[in-house]
Amino acid sequence: MGQFDETVKFNVDESRAKHVKEILTNVYKTLEERDYNPVNQLVGYLQSGDPAYIPRQNEARNQIRHVDRDEIIEVLVRTYVDSEING
């Protein structure tokens, strides 16, 4: 059996998750300030990895480029699931 038959465990620790949330908050606010649709822009970035979806203003592009997209997705999914379960 090859390496693709085994489940890989991925985990972002809480301090790192807090850091990612702070960056996402800055990016989101910056996108709003620039009159972009923040959700659309973030989805474009997460799907493509192209930082051009994120403006340079407020260091948003610099910040998001220093975070692995997998970490961002995990934080987003975890935050969504936690809010749905814990109300």
Secondary structure, 3 states (H helix, E strand, C coil): CCHHHCCCCCCCCHHHHHHHHHHHHHHHHHHHHCCCCHHHHHHHHHHHCCHHHCCCHHHHHHHHHCCCHHHHHHHHHHHHHHHHHHC
